[in-house]
Amino acid sequence: MFYQKPVSGDDKMNDCFEQDIRAGRLRRGMSFDQQVWAVTARIPRGQVATYGDVAAALHSRAFRAVGAALGRNPYAPIVPCHRVIGSNGRLTGFAGGLPQKARLLRSEGISVQDGRVDMRHCRYRPSSKRGG
């Protein structure tokens, strides 16, 4: 016999929007966290966005809430939270640890020096477009 985790309301809502989140599509009815994950899923390999960029795509200034949502990201690595960095290029907050975040970014061709990314050549600014 095995233990099955009880399904919470949040889990059901995530399941409902999972394909949209993974595809980077925003839908009406998504929670703030789900919207953050969907916008983050759009960040291409080899590029980074800031917590503020993700918040701005959601017409918000809540960059700290973006960080908190990414800390709860159930879709990693498909939703690449390692591609979200501080506004000054500094690597911040990653469940796997900052050395792992740096390794992942370097594996995508992003230069990381002294815990910081030079965003001039790899910054992505997500849009707020909603999916159909």
C-alpha positions as CSV (number, residue, x, y, z in Angstrom):
1,M,0.0,0.0,0.0
2,F,1.2,3.5,-0.7
3,Y,0.5,6.9,0.7
4,Q,-1.2,9.4,-1.7
5,K,-1.0,13.0,-0.8
6,P,-4.4,14.6,-0.4
7,V,-5.3,17.0,-3.2
8,S,-5.7,20.5,-2.0
9,G,-7.7,23.3,-3.8
10,D,-4.4,24.9,-4.9
11,D,-3.3,21.6,-6.5
12,K,-6.6,21.3,-8.4
13,M,-6.2,24.9,-9.7
14,N,-2.6,24.2,-10.8
15,D,-3.8,21.1,-12.6
16,C,-6.5,23.0,-14.3
17,F,-4.0,25.5,-15.8
18,E,-0.9,23.3,-16.0
19,Q,-0.8,23.2,-19.8
20,D,-1.3,27.0,-20.1
21,I,1.4,27.7,-17.4
22,R,3.9,25.4,-19.1
23,A,3.1,27.1,-22.5
24,G,3.5,30.6,-21.0
25,R,-0.2,31.5,-21.5
26,L,-2.0,33.8,-19.1
27,R,-5.7,32.9,-18.6
28,R,-8.5,34.5,-16.7
29,G,-8.9,32.9,-13.3
30,M,-5.3,32.2,-12.7
31,S,-3.9,33.0,-9.3
32,F,-1.0,35.5,-9.0
33,D,1.5,32.6,-8.6
34,Q,0.2,30.8,-11.7
35,Q,0.5,34.0,-13.7
36,V,4.1,34.4,-12.5
37,W,4.9,30.8,-13.5
38,A,3.3,31.4,-16.9
39,V,5.3,34.5,-17.6
40,T,8.5,32.9,-16.3
41,A,7.9,29.9,-18.7
42,R,8.3,32.4,-21.6
43,I,11.9,33.3,-20.7
44,P,14.0,31.8,-23.5
45,R,17.1,29.6,-22.9
46,G,20.2,31.8,-22.7
47,Q,18.3,34.9,-21.5
48,V,17.3,36.3,-18.1
49,A,14.6,38.6,-16.7
50,T,14.4,40.4,-13.4
51,Y,11.8,39.9,-10.7
52,G,10.7,43.4,-11.6
53,D,10.4,42.5,-15.3
54,V,8.1,39.6,-14.4
55,A,6.0,41.8,-12.1
56,A,5.7,44.5,-14.8
57,A,4.4,41.9,-17.3
58,L,1.6,41.4,-14.8
59,H,1.0,45.1,-14.4
60,S,2.4,45.0,-10.9
61,R,5.3,46.3,-8.9
62,A,5.2,43.3,-6.5
63,F,8.7,42.0,-7.3
64,R,9.0,40.4,-3.9
65,A,5.8,38.5,-4.4
66,V,7.2,37.3,-7.7
67,G,10.2,35.9,-5.8
68,A,7.9,34.2,-3.3
69,A,5.8,32.7,-6.1
70,L,8.9,31.3,-7.8
71,G,10.0,29.8,-4.5
72,R,6.8,27.7,-4.8
73,N,7.2,26.8,-8.5
74,P,6.0,23.2,-8.9
75,Y,6.9,23.2,-12.6
76,A,10.7,23.5,-12.5
77,P,12.7,23.2,-14.8
78,I,10.0,23.6,-17.4
79,V,9.2,26.9,-15.7
80,P,12.8,28.1,-15.5
81,C,12.9,30.1,-12.3
82,H,16.7,30.1,-12.4
83,R,16.4,32.6,-15.3
84,V,15.0,35.3,-13.0
85,I,17.5,37.5,-11.3
86,G,17.8,40.7,-9.2
87,S,17.4,44.1,-10.9
88,N,21.2,44.7,-10.5
89,G,22.0,41.4,-12.2
90,R,22.8,39.6,-8.9
91,L,21.8,36.0,-8.5
92,T,19.2,35.7,-5.7
93,G,16.8,33.2,-4.2
94,F,17.0,29.7,-5.7
95,A,15.8,26.6,-4.0
96,G,18.7,24.6,-5.3
97,G,21.2,27.2,-4.0
98,L,23.0,30.0,-5.8
99,P,25.9,27.9,-7.0
100,Q,23.4,25.6,-8.8
101,K,21.6,28.7,-10.3
102,A,25.0,29.9,-11.6
103,R,25.7,26.5,-13.1
104,L,22.3,26.3,-14.9
105,L,22.8,29.8,-16.3
106,R,26.3,29.1,-17.5
107,S,25.1,25.9,-19.1
108,E,22.8,28.1,-21.2
109,G,25.7,30.3,-22.3
110,I,25.0,33.1,-19.8
111,S,28.2,34.6,-18.2
112,V,28.0,34.8,-14.4
113,Q,30.9,36.7,-12.7
114,D,31.0,37.2,-9.0
115,G,27.4,36.1,-8.6
116,R,26.2,38.6,-11.1
117,V,24.9,38.5,-14.7
118,D,25.7,41.3,-17.2
119,M,22.2,41.8,-18.6
120,R,23.2,44.0,-21.5
121,H,23.4,40.9,-23.8
122,C,20.9,38.5,-22.4
123,R,18.0,40.4,-20.9
124,Y,14.5,39.3,-21.9
125,R,11.5,41.5,-21.1
126,P,8.3,39.5,-21.0
127,S,5.1,41.0,-22.3
128,S,1.7,40.9,-20.7
129,K,-0.1,39.3,-23.6
130,R,-2.8,36.9,-22.6
131,G,-3.3,33.6,-24.4
132,G,-6.6,33.0,-26.4
